[in-house]
Amino acid sequence: MGSRCTHAPSLNGNPVKLRPSSKSTVCDRCLQEGVSGDLLAEVPAAKEPPTNLSRCRSCGKPDVKLLDAWVCEECAAEVRTRGYNCEPYAPPLSVLPVEEKFAELFRATRALFDVGVVDEDVVYPTLVFANEMGQRLDFEAARERLVAAGNDANMWHKEANEFARKFTGFKPIRAGGETLFLEMQPASAVIRNYQTTSVPKEVEIRVYPRRKPASPQQVAAAYEEALSDAGLPYDISDRISMDAELREGLLWILVGHGEDVPEEHAPIVWRGRSPRFPHPRLIGALYNALYGKPTQGKDGFARYLITRQRSRDPEMYNLIPACAAFFLSWYGRLKQGEIHDLLNKYILRDYHPQGEVPKKKDDSKSYNSRKSQLWDDVKRVEPKLLRVAHLLYSPGE
């Protein structure tokens, strides 16, 4: 083929030119390292024709053809090879003034203060969504539809359900002015079919890490809703298959109908009838067993799903500024002094009980104390905000 191997960078090397006679997309060195020769066949097809050029959501490379996961071909190949998930790309500082670029973020932080929200399961997704508003047109469109719904309960319910289907794991709970308040859902469920058929094979349940973890009743309700929406029976079942795995920070549970049917035989076996799945109460009880008891040893998945176990809830005036400081540092590449000035202007002056962070020359003791508190909190919220950002960008299906 004469082209270059795209897998060598993932093995700490440079792209190696392939032999002209080679029909593989992988060089000999990568094959020796265990990379599959047909690896790129697993990369999803392009969403748009090759003329569709944009920015990769992983490496940030501009003017590249994007795949279904909003990443370029090279990043997709590396994910397949190394088995990890891409962190959301932190774009360089825009040519827009900083205050204009982060206007949505500042508006959302003030809205959270105004309504007194301190629940981490609301604060994190609300601020992540606000920070990403300028990067995704579908985010802006979704917010506009929900804000326009206003006090129309039926319209709000319709738009909120559509949002939850598109952005799996996130639920709109209210709109305050131009700010959309989101909550991380305890659990979600979707039906998975046999390949190339419309025959249901299993129910995929996702249980999300939260300050208040999913209860057995909430998991059962998500499972029941998925079956009801698909018109699938679950009243009588004399068998069950279940698989559970902690992956990408979530608990994934696959619930099957228990029938061992080869993929190619599914349309014939289920012709004229539907598979019957276990009752939701049973699934709730089984999830409870998987969850375990977080206070009595490490006998279940609870230790992975509770984001805060022993420490007390953070104060609102510490949590929200820390989240804003993280975004300004990570996405804005601003220095600490610049971040302090912006936080003083838009948040701390009006909402922190001690007011602004003073200048070091004016009050070094207070400055050092406030600075230490802020950036210690930033370290604590960073992994949680990145996880929420990844989930927001992950495909819903």
Stockholm file with secondary structure:
# STOCKHOLM 1.0

chainA/1-397         MGSRCTHAPSLNGNPVKLRPSSKSTVCDRCLQEGVSGDLLAEVPAAKEPPTNLSRCRSCGKPDVKLLDAWVCEECAAEVRTRGYNCEPYAPPLSVLPVEEKFAELFRATRALFDVGVVDEDVVYPTLVFANEMGQRLDFEAARERLVAAGNDANMWHKEANEFARKFTGFKPIRAGGETLFLEMQPASAVIRNYQTTSVPKEVEIRVYPRRKPASPQQVAAAYEEALSDAGLPYDISDRISMDAELREGLLWILVGHGEDVPEEHAPIVWRGRSPRFPHPRLIGALYNALYGKPTQGKDGFARYLITRQRSRDPEMYNLIPACAAFFLSWYGRLKQGEIHDLLNKYILRDYHPQGEVPKKKDDSKSYNSRKSQLWDDVKRVEPKLLRVAHLLYSPGE
#=GR chainA/1-397 SS CCCBCSSGGGGTSCCCBCCTTCCCSSCHHHHHTTCCTTGGGGSCCBSSCTTCEECCTTTCCSSEECBTTSCCHHHHHHHHHHCCCCCCCCCCCCSSCHHHHTHHHHHHHHHHHHHTCCCHHHHHHHHHHHHTTTTCHHHHHHHHHHHHHTTCHHHHHHHHHHHHHHSTTEEEEEEETTEEEEEECSEEEEEEECTTSSSEEEEEEEECCBSSCCCHHHHHHHHHHHHHHHTCCCSCCSCCEEEEEEETTEEEEEEECSCCCCGGGHHHHTTTSCCCCCCHHHHHHHHHHHHCCTTSSSCSSHHHHBSCSSSCCCCHHHHHHHHHHHHHHHTTCCCHHHHHHHHIIIIIHHHCTTCSCCCTTTCHHHHHHHHHHHHHHHHHHHHHHHHHHHHHHSCCC
#=GC SS_cons         CCCBCSSGGGGTSCCCBCCTTCCCSSCHHHHHTTCCTTGGGGSCCBSSCTTCEECCTTTCCSSEECBTTSCCHHHHHHHHHHCCCCCCCCCCCCSSCHHHHTHHHHHHHHHHHHHTCCCHHHHHHHHHHHHTTTTCHHHHHHHHHHHHHTTCHHHHHHHHHHHHHHSTTEEEEEEETTEEEEEECSEEEEEEECTTSSSEEEEEEEECCBSSCCCHHHHHHHHHHHHHHHTCCCSCCSCCEEEEEEETTEEEEEEECSCCCCGGGHHHHTTTSCCCCCCHHHHHHHHHHHHCCTTSSSCSSHHHHBSCSSSCCCCHHHHHHHHHHHHHHHTTCCCHHHHHHHHIIIIIHHHCTTCSCCCTTTCHHHHHHHHHHHHHHHHHHHHHHHHHHHHHHSCCC
//
